[in-house]
Amino acid sequence: MLLPKLLATALLLLTSASAAPSPVEQRDTKYFHEPGFDDSLGHYDVRYYRGEPVSYEEKSDSLHHLIRSYLISFRERNIETWIAHGTLLGWWWNGKIMPWDWDLDVQVSGWTLTWLGENLNMTMHNYTFVADDGSEVQREYLLDVNPNHIERVRGDGQNVIDARWIDVRNGLFIDITGLSETNPSTQPGVWSCKNLHRYRTRDLYPLRETIFEGVPASVPYSFDRILTQEYSERALTKTFHEGHRWMPELKEWVKVTVAGPPRSPMTNARPHVPRSLEPRQRSGLGNLLRLF
C-alpha cells in the first residue's frame, strides 16, 4: 500500500510543477548601455569601453576633442544644435568644459533628430586637429541614433537619451536629446525632452552665437534663465565644487591638490561671460518665429 501512495504523491507533484506558470522574462528595453552606473563607469558606451576608466588627463583631452568634433561636424552640415545642461554651465563660466564632468550634453529639435535618424544614423566621422606645435590629433566618432527617438514621451525611462556622439577609442560620449512640443494643443510653445526638462520657445530661440572650447557654437537665447532654473543662482556664483576651485585671475577651474591652491581674495567673483553674443540668423524655426 505504501508504494501506490508514493507513486500517487510523485505524480501529483509532477502535475503541479508542470502546471505552474513559467516566470515572465524581463525584456531589456534600454538601447544605450554603459558598463556601470557611477561616475567611474556610467559615462562610457559599453561597446567601446576598454575595461578600465581613463585617467583624469585623458578624460579632459577626450571630452575637449569630442565637443569640438561634434560642433564642427554639425556646423559644416548646417545642422542646428546647441549646448545644454552642465555643458552650458561650463560655457557660462569660461567657455570650457567643467573639468569634473564625465560627459557632455547637447540638444536638437525633434525635427532635426528625425532627420539625423533618417540620414546620418550609424555614420563614422573623422576629425583632425593641428596643434600650435604642428602635431596632429586624429580621432574617429560614431553618431548613433536611438531607434526609440520616435517616441517623444518618457515611457519606462530607459531611453531618455535620443542619440550619442561616441569616441570609439574609449567609449566616452556626448548625449544628444531632442526637444519637441509634446502637447501643442494644451501647452503651445512649451518644449520638452524625455527627461522632463521643459523650455519655452522664447527661451530657446533665436539661438545665440558664441565660442565653446575654441570653436563656434550656439546657446539658447535665455541661457541665464535656463541655468538658474535648472541649477539655481548659486551655481553661477559658487567657486568651489567637486574638488576644483575657481581662480578668477586665471578664469579657470583648478583641481585642488592635498595642499590645495591658494584661495583667491575674490571668493565669489563672477566669471567672465561673453558679451558679444548675437542671435543666430539662419533658416528654420528661429526665422519662422520672427515673422509673427
N, C-alpha and C positions, 0 to 999 in steps of 0.2 A: 504493500500500500504506500510505502514511503516513496518509492521510485516514481509512480504515476503523479504524486503530488509535486515532486521536484520538477518533473517534466512540464507539468501544467504551469508552475510558477515561472520557469525559464521562458516558456512560450509567451506568457503574459508580459514579461519584461521586454522581450524582443519586439512584441507588438507595440508596446508603449513607446519604445525607443524609436521605432520606425515611424510612428505617428507624430512624434514631436516635431514641431516646425524647426527648420534649419535657421541658424542666426542670419539676420539680414546683413549683407556685406555693405560696409560704408564706402560709398563711391567718393574718390578724391576729385573734387571739383576745381581745385586750385590749378591755375595754368603755370604761373611762375613759381619756382621752388628755390629755397635757399638752404644751405647746409645746417643752419641753426636759427635761433630766434633772438639772441642777444647782439650787442654791438659788434662783438668779435666774429660772429658767424652769420648774422642776419642780413648782411648787406653785400652778399655775393650771389651771382647766379650759379646754381649748383652744377650746371653743365660745364662751367669753365673754372670752377674753384680748384685750386692746386693742392688742396689738402691741409694747408695751414694759412692763417691770416697773413696779410702783407705787413711790412713794417710801417711805422708812422711816416717815414720819409717816402716810401714807395706809394703809400696811400695818397699823400699830398700830391705827388707827381702824377699819379694816375688820374685823380679827380680833376686836376688842372687841365690835362690834355683831353679828358672826357668832355668837359663842358665846352672847351674851345672847338673841338672837332664837331660837336653837335651843332653849336651856334653857326659855325662856318658852313657846314653842310646844308643846314636848313635855309640859311640866307642865300646861298648860291642857287637854290632851287625855288626861291621866293615863297617858302612855306612859313606861314605865320606861327610864331611860338613866343612864349615869354617865360621868364624865370619866376619861381614861386616858392612859398614856404620858407624853410631855413636858408635856401639858396638866395632868395630875395632879401632876407635879413642880412646875410653876408654882404650882398651888394650895398645895402644901405650903410653899413659901417665903413667899408673901404673899397668896394668894387671887387671883392675877392671872396673865395670860398671860406667859410668858417673852418679853422684848422682842426676842430674836433668832429666835424661832420664826416660821416662814412658813406653817404650817397648824396645825390643831387636831385632836385625837383624842378620840373618844367611843366607848363600847361599848354594845351592847344584847344581850339574849339572842337565841338563834336563833328562838325563838317570836315575839318582838317583831319581828324582822327579816322574818319571813314575813308578819306582819300589815301591816307597813309596805308591803311589796311588793304586797299584795292591795288595800290601802285608800288609800294616800297616795302611790303612785309617780307621779312627774312632776307633783306639785302645787306651786303657787306660794304663798308665804306672805308677807304684808305685815307690816311691823314699823315701829312709830313710837316714838321716844324723845324725851322732852321734857327738855331740859337745865335746869339751875338758873336760867339767864337767860331761860327761856321759849322759846328757839329749839327747833325741831323737826328731828329726823333721821328721814327716811323711807327705808326700804330694802325690797327685794324679794328673796326667796330661793327657790331651786328645791330640792326634795327629789327626788333621782334615785336609784332603787334598781337596782343592777346585776342584770340578769336571771340572772347566774351565781351569785347569792346562794344558790340552792337547793343548789348543790354545796358541801358543808361540808368538803372536803379541798382541799389546796393546788393540786393539778393542775400546770399548767405555770407557776404563779406569776404569771400576768398579771392575775389577778382576785382578789387578796387583799383588796381594798377592796370591801365589800359595798354601800355606799351613800355618797352625799355630800350635804351641805347647802351649796349654792353661792351665792355673791354674784354675781348676774347683771350687776352693774355692771362687775366687773373679773375675775371668774373665780376669786378666792380661795375656799377651801372648808374644810369640816370633813370629815375622814374618819370614816366610821361603819363599825365592824366588829362582826360578830356572834360570840357565843361559844356553843358547843354541846358537849355531851358526845358526842364523836365515837366513843368506844369504851366505852360504858356497861357492857358485859359484862366487859371486862378491866381497864378503868380507871374504875370508877364514881366520880363526884364530881370528875372532872378535866375542866375546861372548856378549850377551845382555839379560837383563831381560825385563819384560813387562812395567817397569817404566823408560825405556830409559837409563839405565846405561849400558855402554859398557866397555869391558875389552879385552885385548889381551891375547892370550893363554900363552905367555911367562911371563905376569904379574901375572897370576894366578898360574901356575904350574912351578915346583913342589911345592906343599904346604909345608909350614914350620911348624915344631912342636914347641909348646910353652905352656905356662900355662895361663889360664884365670880364675879368681875367684877361684883359688886354684886347678883346675883340668886340665888335658891335653886337649889341643885344637889345632886347625890348623888355620893358617892365610895365605893369598895369598903371593906368592913369593916376588913380588914387592909392599909390603904393603905401603911403603913410597910414591911411585909414585901414587898409587891409592888414598891415603888420600889427598895428595896435589891437585890432580886433582878434587876431589870431594869437598874439604873444603877449599882449599888454604893453603899456607905455614903458614899463620897467625894462623890457628887452631892448629899448632904444637908449637906455642910459646906464644900464648895469655894466660895470667894467671888469668884472671877474666872473668867469664861467668855465666849467669843465676843465679846470687846471690851466687856464690861459688868462692872462691879464692884458687889457687894452692899454697900449702905450701911445698916447696921443701925439707925442713928438715923432714917433715912427709911423703913425697911422697903421699899426699892425697889432694883431693879437699874438702875444709872445707866450710860449709854453713855459710854465713855471717849473724850475728845477727844484731840487731839495732845498737849496738856499733861497731860490726864487729871485726874480729880477727886482730891482729897486722899485718901490712904489712911486708912482708919479704924483706930484702935488696936485695935479688936476684929476682927482679921483672920479669925478663924474663928467669929465669932458665929453661933449658930444662929438660924434665922428664927423669927418668931412663928407657931407652929402653933395653929390654933383648938382650944380645949379644950371647946367647947360642943357637940361632935359628939354626935348621938343616932342610934341605929339607926332607920331609916325604917320606920314602921308603915304598911304598905299591903298590898293584896291581891297575890297572885302567889306566886312560888316562895319568897320570903323568909318569908312567913307559913306556907306549907305545910311548910317545913323545921322551923319551930319547934314543929310539932305532934308531931314524932317525937323 
